[in-house]
């Protein structure tokens, strides 16, 4: 067998063995592209969720602030009404004491 014939056979053998590997690599590349697209969509959805969470957090914070303000106002109003009642009681006691 001459060298040229031997080289051709080696080339055929290598080509024969490399073709399935190339096909497999093309499949892997396609799968990887699909994964990249999926990852991109997941990142977009995550960004959307993060924005929604931030909005909910701001609304919760605002609601807490409003609740604290409303409770403070109720406590102050209750305190002021209690003070007025005490003044009325004191006045009533003074007026009944001076009558006796």
WOCORQUI-V738303 format. One line per field, one symbol per residue. phi: phi as a letter, one per 40 degrees, with the letter a starting at -180 (. if undefined). psi: psi as a letter, one per 30 degrees, with the letter a starting at -180 (. if undefined). burial: + if it has 24 or more other ideal C-beta (glycine too) atoms within 12 Angstrom, else -. A space follows every 10 residues. Layout:
BEGIN
phi: ???
psi: ???
burial: ???
END
This chain:
BEGIN
phi: .ccccccccc ccccccccdc cccccccccc cccccccccc ccccccdccc cccccccccc cccccccccc cccccccccc cccccccccc cccccccccc
psi: kleeeeeeee eeeeeeffee eeeeeeeeee eeeeeeeeee eeeeeeeeee eeeeeeeeee eeeeeeeeee eeeeeeeeee eeeeeeeeee eeeeefefe.
burial: ---------- ---------- ---------- ---------- ---------- ---------- ---------- ---------- ---------- ----------
END
